[in-house]
């Protein structure tokens, strides 16, 4: 069993026996991959002392941008049912960026009862086994993604606009082109003018949401400032804020950040994009 981030007390176990002895007072995270999906197996007790450890461990897994995260709860005990809200909390944190699906798998009736009592399955898909969870992840509607490397050059904004427009037409969502092009252009302009670094543009379609993200090498988060009436420029993030459902930034490892914005697709176009996806 591999605990990627060490124990709560800062020490790592040398063998399975030591992990079993300590599991009564801490929570270990066994993380491994099944294809593009990460399986996270918490071992020990979810308690007020280990809540943050589980939450932060799942957030770190999401930062790796796997296709999905399956949490195998077969070896986890729960001290207080309300602590299970850690899973909806994590799902909410990662739903917009990096947009990684989070599902639960449990084979023990006692834990399933607690999950139902806490209403967690209303917010996080829950399956009886890891295999069922993997099948559910595979059956979920696919995501469409485009990623383009960008130089630190004013021409990058023009390249981003062209790529976004092309993607929206290919994916059957032409009605959102105008807003998407503006958002992409403003985010890339910020990359060049403020971060002064190269980076990448990612456009991703999931259900009724189009996510536009731009990465750069500057760790400073963007700040939304409303310029005065006579100010020249400085309205980039104001436009992003106005046109998007939500937007934000996330740190990148080992350095830098991603600034992302989510735009809502009209229901009629969502149906068209689904048909186009099945056709492809």
BELGI-V208982 format. One record per residue. N is the residue number from 0. RES is the residue in one letter. SS is DSSP state (H for helix, E for strand, L for the rest). NEAR is the number of other ideal C-beta (glycine too) atoms within 12 Angstrom. Layout:
# BELGI-V208982
N&RES&SS&NEAR / N&RES&SS&NEAR
This chain:
# BELGI-V208982
0&X&L&27 / 1&X&L&19 / 2&X&E&32 / 3&X&L&24 / 4&X&L&25 / 5&X&L&20 / 6&X&L&28 / 7&X&L&30 / 8&X&L&16 / 9&X&L&10 / 10&X&L&15 / 11&X&L&20 / 12&X&L&25 / 13&X&L&13 / 14&X&L&11 / 15&X&H&17 / 16&X&H&11 / 17&X&H&17 / 18&X&H&29 / 19&X&H&17 / 20&X&H&17 / 21&X&H&27 / 22&X&L&30 / 23&X&L&17 / 24&X&L&20 / 25&X&L&33 / 26&X&E&42 / 27&X&E&39 / 28&X&E&41 / 29&X&E&29 / 30&X&E&29 / 31&X&E&21 / 32&X&E&20 / 33&X&E&24 / 34&X&L&14 / 35&X&L&19 / 36&X&E&33 / 37&X&E&36 / 38&X&E&34 / 39&X&E&47 / 40&X&E&35 / 41&X&E&45 / 42&X&E&35 / 43&X&E&34 / 44&X&E&28 / 45&X&E&41 / 46&X&L&26 / 47&X&L&18 / 48&X&L&20 / 49&X&L&33 / 50&X&H&27 / 51&X&H&20 / 52&X&H&34 / 53&X&H&38 / 54&X&H&32 / 55&X&H&23 / 56&X&H&36 / 57&X&H&42 / 58&X&H&30 / 59&X&H&28 / 60&X&H&37 / 61&X&H&32 / 62&X&H&27 / 63&X&L&24 / 64&X&L&29 / 65&X&L&28 / 66&X&L&28 / 67&X&E&40 / 68&X&E&45 / 69&X&E&44 / 70&X&E&47 / 71&X&E&36 / 72&X&L&40 / 73&X&L&27 / 74&X&L&29 / 75&X&E&38 / 76&X&E&27 / 77&X&E&34 / 78&X&L&20 / 79&X&L&19 / 80&X&H&21 / 81&X&H&21 / 82&X&H&30 / 83&X&H&40 / 84&X&H&26 / 85&X&H&39 / 86&X&H&43 / 87&X&H&27 / 88&X&H&24 / 89&X&H&34 / 90&X&H&32 / 91&X&H&20 / 92&X&H&25 / 93&X&H&31 / 94&X&H&26 / 95&X&L&31 / 96&X&L&35 / 97&X&L&35 / 98&X&L&35 / 99&X&L&37 / 100&X&E&36 / 101&X&E&40 / 102&X&E&40 / 103&X&E&46 / 104&X&E&40 / 105&X&L&37 / 106&X&L&21 / 107&X&L&20 / 108&X&H&12 / 109&X&H&17 / 110&X&H&32 / 111&X&H&25 / 112&X&H&17 / 113&X&H&29 / 114&X&H&36 / 115&X&H&18 / 116&X&H&18 / 117&X&H&26 / 118&X&L&17 / 119&X&H&34 / 120&X&H&25 / 121&X&H&16 / 122&X&L&22 / 123&X&L&34 / 124&X&L&30 / 125&X&E&34 / 126&X&E&28 / 127&X&L&24 / 128&X&L&22 / 129&X&H&30 / 130&X&H&18 / 131&X&H&21 / 132&X&H&35 / 133&X&H&28 / 134&X&H&20 / 135&X&H&25 / 136&X&H&33 / 137&X&H&20 / 138&X&H&15 / 139&X&L&20 / 140&X&L&20 / 141&X&L&22 / 142&X&L&27 / 143&X&E&29 / 144&X&E&25 / 145&X&E&28 / 146&X&E&23 / 147&X&E&27 / 148&X&E&21 / 149&X&E&36 / 150&X&L&22 / 151&X&L&24 / 152&X&L&20 / 153&X&L&17 / 154&X&H&16 / 155&X&H&33 / 156&X&H&31 / 157&X&H&21 / 158&X&H&27 / 159&X&H&41 / 160&X&H&30 / 161&X&H&25 / 162&X&H&32 / 163&X&H&44 / 164&X&H&27 / 165&X&H&21 / 166&X&H&34 / 167&X&H&34 / 168&X&H&21 / 169&X&H&22 / 170&X&L&35 / 171&X&L&28 / 172&X&L&39 / 173&X&H&25 / 174&X&H&22 / 175&X&H&39 / 176&X&H&30 / 177&X&H&19 / 178&X&H&30 / 179&X&H&43 / 180&X&H&33 / 181&X&H&31 / 182&X&H&43 / 183&X&H&49 / 184&X&H&36 / 185&X&H&39 / 186&X&H&48 / 187&X&H&47 / 188&X&H&37 / 189&X&H&44 / 190&X&H&40 / 191&X&H&31 / 192&X&H&23 / 193&X&H&28 / 194&X&H&31 / 195&X&L&20 / 196&X&L&27 / 197&X&L&22 / 198&X&E&37 / 199&X&E&32 / 200&X&E&45 / 201&X&E&35 / 202&X&E&43 / 203&X&E&32 / 204&X&E&38 / 205&X&E&31 / 206&X&L&26 / 207&X&L&23 / 208&X&E&32 / 209&X&E&45 / 210&X&E&45 / 211&X&E&50 / 212&X&E&43 / 213&X&E&50 / 214&X&E&36 / 215&X&E&38 / 216&X&L&24 / 217&X&L&27 / 218&X&L&20 / 219&X&L&18 / 220&X&L&22 / 221&X&L&32 / 222&X&L&15 / 223&X&L&23 / 224&X&L&15 / 225&X&L&15 / 226&X&L&15 / 227&X&L&11 / 228&X&L&8 / 229&X&L&7 / 230&X&L&12 / 231&X&L&8 / 232&X&L&17 / 233&X&L&22 / 234&X&L&22 / 235&X&H&35 / 236&X&H&30 / 237&X&H&24 / 238&X&H&27 / 239&X&H&35 / 240&X&H&26 / 241&X&H&19 / 242&X&H&30 / 243&X&L&33 / 244&X&L&24 / 245&X&E&21 / 246&X&E&33 / 247&X&E&28 / 248&X&E&31 / 249&X&E&31 / 250&X&E&23 / 251&X&L&28 / 252&X&L&14 / 253&X&L&9 / 254&X&L&16 / 255&X&L&25 / 256&X&E&31 / 257&X&E&40 / 258&X&E&46 / 259&X&E&37 / 260&X&E&45 / 261&X&E&34 / 262&X&E&40 / 263&X&E&25 / 264&X&L&31 / 265&X&L&19 / 266&X&H&14 / 267&X&H&16 / 268&X&H&28 / 269&X&H&26 / 270&X&H&17 / 271&X&H&25 / 272&X&H&35 / 273&X&H&24 / 274&X&H&16 / 275&X&H&22 / 276&X&H&22 / 277&X&H&13 / 278&X&H&11 / 279&X&L&13
